[in-house]
Amino acid sequence: MTKKDYLSERQEKKRSTARGIAAITVFIIIFIGVIIRIAIRPGMNAGALSSLPSGNEAFEIARDFIKPTWKSADSKFPDDEYKFVKNSDSVYVVTSYFNTNNNYGTAVKTNFTATLKYNGGTMSNQQNWTLVNLEEH
């Protein structure tokens, strides 16, 4: 083997190694970009890969559905006194109450159960939810 063959072979190996390292570096950069995008995606809450609403978000939407149906403008909802159950197919059943004053100024407590279906999209947007059933107790 001559010296020229050895040098040209060595340069070819360097080029091939440099191309391989460049390809691996590009792959790593793309992979890290995808992971970061998944991690900071809006609507992520209750877990790394879960995009379903929490009970608190379902309660907020239930309040938004109930407020216009109730005639009293001074209805007060509790901030954290609610129960919820998540059924299959993104159906949430929220049970809570609100206080209002009747015509005589007496406080009235009204219990309710709202069945909501989450249709996808932004969780805080009422248009992405459907009120399936609303019961007063």
Secondary structure, 3 states (H helix, E strand, C coil): CCHHHHHHHHHHHHHHHHHHHHHHHHHHHHHHHHHHHHHCCCCCCCCCCCCCCCHHHHHHHHHHHHHHHCCCCCCECCCCCCEEEEEHHHEEEEEEEEEEECCCCCEEEEEEEEEEEECCCCCCCHHHEEEEEEEEC
